[in-house]
Every structure is written in C-alpha cells, then in structure tokens.
Amino acid sequence: MTANVVERPVASSGRTTGFRAVVRRVRQDRWAVTSAVVIVVFLVVAVAAPLISALTGQDPYGYDIDALNSFGAPKGFGGGISGEHWFGVEPLTGRDLFAIVTYGARTSLGIGLAATVVSIVIGVLVGVTTGFFGGWYDRVLSRVVDVIFGFPSLVFMIALTAIVPTSFPKPILVVLVIGFFGWPSVARVVRGQTLSLVSRNYVVASTAMGAGRWHVIRTQLLPNLAATITVYATISIPSMIGAEAALSFLAVGVNPPTPSWGRSIGDAIGWVQTDPMYLVFPGVALFLITLAFNVLGDALRDALDPRGGRR
C-alpha cells in the first residue's frame, strides 16, 4: 500500500514534466509557433464567420449583379476588388468572395476536423484491440484493413455521395465517407505501437495480477499511445481537408450554394484567364491551413521523439 501511494505522484510529475518539455521544444521552433498561430486564426475565422463577413456588409448568399459586366465577369481590378468587396466577387453571381472564403473555412475545417475524429476513434479502437487481443480477431481485421487500403477510395466516395438520397445531410455524409476511408492507416500505426507495448513489464505485470483486458487498455496502453495518436491526428487533418476539397472540386461534396474552398477552386478553373483572383484567394486559404497543420504535426513528432534532445 505504501509503495502505491509513493508511485502515483512520481508518475504524475513525470507526465507533467514530459508535457512541459514538449511544449518548450515546440515553442523553440519558430515555424511551429507560426503554424499554430495560423491555425488559431483560421479557427477563429471559421467560428466567427458571420461577424467577420458582416464587417463588409456582405454575406455569401447575396447576389450583386451590378458588380458584373455583360459577360458575367467581375467589373474592375482584381476580380472586382473594392471597399465593398474586399476579395472581389464571384463570376456569374456577384456573390462576395471574402464572405465565401470566410464561410468556406467553416465547411473545410469543420468537415476536416470531424472526419479526423471519426477516423482516429475507429482506427485507435481497431488498432489497440487487434494488437492486444491478437489471434483470429487480429488476422480478420488485418485483412479488412488490407482490402480497404487496396480499394479505390476516391471512386467509392464519388459514387456514394452521388447515390445517397438528397434528404440525407450532405456534410454528415462527407464526414462519414472521408472518415471511414481514413481509419485503416491509423489502425495500422496504432497496432504496431501496441504490439511493442504489450511485451513491456508493466503490461505483463498488470495482466499477471488479474487486471481485465479493457482495464489494461484504458490505463496502460492508451496513455502511452497518446503521443502517437496526437501526432498522427495532427498530420491527418490536412489530408481530410484536402479530401473534402477534392470532393467539392468534383461537385460531389457539400451542396451549393454552401461555401466551400474546393468548389470555389473548381469553379475558378474556367475563369483563370479573365478572373485569376477567383482562384487565388480560396487556393491560398487551402494551402495555408494544410501547410500549417503539416508543419505543426512535424514539430510535434520531433518534440515527442525521445531522441530529439540529442539532435
């Protein structure tokens, strides 16, 4: 009893010290800090999109035909950039592009983050249980992962989003489809880490002392997998955002006129010659957020690497 009382504060102190060390390493990386600031800015924009777009007195659904010429192209410099339309207007409709890009952050980030949560939850559950339980359960689910890896996911996404009834909420459908095809890679990484943990002394001792399987998973394995899961989730978010943009680019994502960076980029392809700014603004937004998540994920991976202090 005395030994147990002594060990708990030591373990807690070690976790606290480790967390502070990771934060210190990340803060020393200027690119990581910059990326974190960019991510926070985009999250604020996504949450406060109505307030931000209201600064210009515009919304993403209001048409302004007077801002277009007789061919449907924006009037003026840079696709109609003015004090009224900060990023110009959308061709053919005259919708404010600043409002579209602002509200598009909600769509891209919301779907990307939600799909990441779905894939991480399923992948961690499958990965940790297959690595710990083993046997026929591991063999069957490993084959399922191999099949999904070899499946043409983009084709299936396009087909599924096209045949599902329109009454089903499209954002939820896109989240489920993208998240479903994202979990196998998570499961494979977590399974490999779990296999290396099950042979550790503390896991073997817990099992030998009669601890239940789910108790061992919850108290021994998942805390030690937290760093791997955090890094993998951060690195997965850009691919999820890119998948949503690709589906919207192919016109099978969220239904118009819901703002989406991917659909704006797809629509802008036909206007590159006459209105290049229509492609620039949503394209830059998509590029910045994916780059920021990738850089932050790499920084977290380096900070959590136990060999990082010797480099």
C-alpha positions in Angstrom: 0.0 0.0 0.0 2.8 2.4 0.8 4.6 1.7 -2.5 1.4 2.5 -4.4 1.0 5.8 -2.6 4.6 6.8 -3.4 4.5 5.9 -7.0 1.4 7.9 -8.1 2.8 11.4 -7.6 6.1 10.4 -9.2 4.2 9.2 -12.4 2.1 12.3 -12.4 5.1 14.5 -12.0 6.8 12.7 -14.9 3.9 13.2 -17.2 3.8 16.9 -16.2 7.5 17.3 -16.8 7.2 15.5 -20.2 4.4 17.7 -21.3 6.3 20.8 -20.3 9.3 19.6 -22.2 7.2 19.0 -25.3 5.7 22.5 -25.1 9.2 24.0 -24.6 10.5 22.2 -27.7 7.6 23.3 -29.8 7.9 26.9 -28.7 11.5 26.9 -29.7 10.5 26.1 -33.3 9.6 29.4 -34.9 7.9 27.6 -37.8 5.8 25.5 -35.4 4.7 28.6 -33.5 3.8 30.4 -36.7 1.8 27.4 -37.9 0.0 27.3 -34.6 -0.9 31.0 -34.9 -2.2 30.4 -38.5 -4.3 27.5 -37.3 -5.8 29.5 -34.5 -6.6 32.4 -36.8 -8.4 30.1 -39.3 -10.3 28.5 -36.4 -11.4 32.0 -35.2 -12.4 32.9 -38.7 -14.5 29.7 -39.0 -16.3 30.3 -35.7 -16.8 34.0 -36.1 -17.5 33.9 -39.9 -20.9 35.8 -39.6 -19.3 38.6 -37.6 -16.2 38.9 -39.8 -18.1 38.9 -43.1 -20.5 41.5 -41.6 -17.6 43.9 -41.4 -18.0 44.4 -45.2 -21.8 44.3 -45.0 -21.9 41.2 -47.2 -22.9 37.6 -46.9 -22.0 34.5 -49.1 -25.5 34.1 -50.4 -26.3 37.7 -51.6 -26.1 38.3 -55.4 -24.8 41.6 -56.7 -25.4 41.6 -60.4 -24.3 45.2 -60.7 -20.8 44.1 -59.9 -20.7 42.1 -63.2 -20.3 43.1 -66.8 -22.4 41.9 -69.6 -20.4 38.7 -69.9 -20.8 37.8 -66.2 -17.3 38.6 -65.3 -16.5 40.9 -62.4 -16.0 44.6 -63.1 -12.9 46.5 -62.1 -9.4 45.5 -60.9 -8.6 42.1 -59.4 -12.0 40.5 -60.0 -14.0 43.4 -58.6 -11.8 44.2 -55.5 -13.2 47.3 -53.8 -14.0 48.7 -50.5 -17.3 46.9 -50.7 -15.9 43.6 -51.9 -12.5 43.0 -50.3 -11.7 39.9 -52.3 -13.8 40.8 -55.3 -16.9 38.9 -56.4 -17.8 35.5 -57.8 -18.3 35.5 -61.6 -21.9 35.0 -62.9 -23.5 35.6 -59.4 -21.7 38.6 -58.0 -21.5 36.9 -54.5 -18.9 38.4 -52.2 -15.7 36.3 -52.4 -14.5 37.4 -49.0 -17.6 36.1 -47.4 -17.4 32.9 -49.4 -13.8 32.3 -48.3 -14.7 33.2 -44.7 -17.7 30.9 -44.5 -15.7 28.3 -46.6 -13.4 27.9 -43.6 -16.3 26.6 -41.6 -17.0 23.9 -44.2 -13.4 22.8 -44.9 -12.2 22.9 -41.3 -15.4 21.6 -39.8 -15.6 18.6 -42.1 -11.8 18.0 -41.9 -11.7 18.0 -38.1 -14.9 15.9 -37.8 -13.6 13.4 -40.3 -10.3 13.2 -38.4 -12.2 12.5 -35.2 -14.1 9.7 -36.9 -11.0 8.1 -38.4 -9.0 8.4 -35.2 -11.7 6.9 -33.0 -12.3 3.9 -35.3 -8.6 3.5 -36.1 -7.5 3.6 -32.4 -10.2 1.2 -31.3 -9.3 -1.3 -34.0 -5.5 -0.9 -33.8 -5.2 -1.2 -30.0 -7.6 -4.2 -29.8 -6.1 -6.1 -32.6 -2.6 -5.5 -31.3 -3.6 -6.5 -27.7 -6.0 -9.4 -28.3 -4.3 -10.9 -31.4 -5.5 -14.3 -32.6 -8.2 -14.7 -35.2 -9.6 -11.2 -34.4 -6.2 -9.7 -35.4 -6.0 -11.8 -38.6 -9.5 -10.9 -39.7 -9.3 -7.2 -39.1 -5.8 -7.0 -40.6 -7.2 -8.5 -43.8 -10.1 -5.9 -43.7 -7.5 -3.1 -43.4 -5.6 -4.5 -46.4 -8.8 -4.7 -48.5 -9.7 -1.1 -47.7 -6.2 0.1 -48.5 -6.4 -1.5 -51.9 -9.9 -0.1 -52.6 -10.3 2.9 -55.0 -11.5 5.2 -52.2 -12.0 8.3 -54.3 -14.1 6.4 -56.8 -16.2 5.0 -54.0 -16.6 8.4 -52.3 -17.8 9.9 -55.6 -20.3 7.1 -56.2 -21.6 7.0 -52.6 -22.1 10.8 -52.3 -23.9 10.7 -55.7 -26.3 7.9 -55.0 -27.3 8.7 -51.4 -30.7 10.5 -51.2 -30.6 14.2 -51.1 -32.6 14.2 -47.9 -29.5 12.9 -46.0 -27.4 15.9 -44.8 -24.5 16.2 -47.2 -21.9 17.5 -44.7 -22.6 14.5 -42.4 -22.3 12.1 -45.3 -19.0 13.6 -46.4 -17.6 13.4 -42.9 -18.6 9.7 -42.6 -17.2 8.8 -46.0 -13.9 10.5 -45.6 -13.5 9.3 -42.0 -14.3 5.7 -43.0 -11.5 5.6 -45.5 -9.1 7.3 -43.2 -9.1 4.9 -40.2 -7.1 1.9 -41.7 -3.9 3.9 -41.8 -4.5 4.9 -38.1 -5.3 1.4 -37.1 -2.1 0.1 -38.7 0.1 2.6 -36.9 -1.6 2.1 -33.5 -1.5 -1.7 -33.9 2.3 -1.6 -34.5 2.8 0.6 -31.4 0.5 -1.6 -29.3 2.5 -4.8 -30.3 5.6 -3.1 -28.9 3.9 -2.2 -25.7 2.2 -5.5 -24.8 5.6 -7.0 -24.0 6.6 -4.3 -21.6 7.0 -5.2 -18.0 4.2 -3.0 -16.6 1.6 -4.5 -19.1 2.7 -8.1 -18.4 2.6 -7.4 -14.7 -0.9 -5.9 -14.8 -2.1 -8.9 -16.8 -0.5 -11.4 -14.5 -2.1 -9.7 -11.4 -5.5 -10.3 -12.9 -6.3 -6.9 -14.4 -9.0 -7.0 -17.0 -8.2 -6.6 -20.7 -10.1 -3.3 -21.1 -8.6 -2.0 -17.8 -5.1 -2.7 -19.2 -6.1 -1.0 -22.5 -7.5 2.0 -20.7 -4.9 2.5 -18.0 -1.7 1.1 -19.6 -1.9 1.2 -23.4 -3.9 4.3 -24.3 -1.9 6.7 -22.1 1.3 5.5 -23.7 -0.2 5.8 -27.2 -1.4 9.3 -26.6 1.7 11.0 -28.2 1.5 8.8 -31.3 -2.3 9.4 -31.7 -1.9 13.2 -31.2 0.8 13.5 -33.8 -1.0 11.3 -36.3 -4.2 13.2 -35.8 -2.5 16.5 -36.5 -0.9 15.2 -39.6 -4.1 13.6 -40.8 -6.2 16.8 -40.7 -4.7 18.2 -43.9 -5.4 15.1 -45.8 -9.0 15.2 -44.6 -9.4 18.8 -45.6 -7.9 18.0 -48.9 -10.3 15.1 -49.4 -13.3 17.4 -48.8 -11.8 20.0 -51.2 -11.4 17.3 -53.8 -15.0 16.1 -53.5 -16.3 19.7 -53.7 -13.9 20.3 -56.6 -15.6 17.3 -58.4 -19.1 18.7 -57.5 -20.0 15.8 -55.2 -19.2 17.5 -51.9 -21.5 19.8 -49.9 -24.4 21.1 -51.9 -24.3 24.6 -53.4 -24.6 27.4 -52.5 -22.9 26.3 -49.3 -19.5 28.0 -49.4 -16.6 25.6 -49.9 -13.0 26.2 -50.8 -12.8 23.1 -53.0 -15.9 24.0 -55.1 -14.7 27.6 -55.4 -11.4 26.4 -56.8 -13.2 24.0 -59.2 -15.5 26.8 -60.4 -12.5 29.1 -60.8 -10.7 26.9 -63.3 -12.9 28.1 -66.1 -12.2 31.8 -65.2 -8.5 31.8 -64.8 -7.9 33.8 -67.9 -10.4 36.5 -67.1 -10.5 36.5 -63.3 -7.4 34.8 -61.7 -8.2 36.2 -58.3 -11.2 33.9 -58.1 -8.7 31.0 -57.9 -6.1 32.8 -55.8 -8.0 33.5 -52.6 -9.6 30.1 -51.8 -6.5 28.4 -53.1 -4.2 30.4 -50.8 -6.5 29.7 -47.8 -6.5 26.0 -48.5 -2.7 26.0 -49.0 -2.0 27.9 -45.8 -4.1 25.7 -43.5 -2.8 22.4 -44.9 0.8 23.7 -44.7 0.3 24.9 -41.1 -1.1 21.5 -39.9 1.7 19.6 -41.6 4.4 21.8 -40.1 2.8 21.7 -36.6 2.5 17.9 -36.9 6.1 17.5 -37.9 7.1 19.7 -34.9 5.1 17.7 -32.5 6.6 14.5 -33.8 10.1 15.8 -33.3 9.3 17.2 -29.9 7.8 13.8 -28.7 10.7 11.9 -30.1 12.8 10.8 -27.1 16.0 11.1 -29.3 15.1 14.7 -30.1 17.2 16.1 -27.2 20.4 14.5 -28.7 19.9 16.1 -32.1 
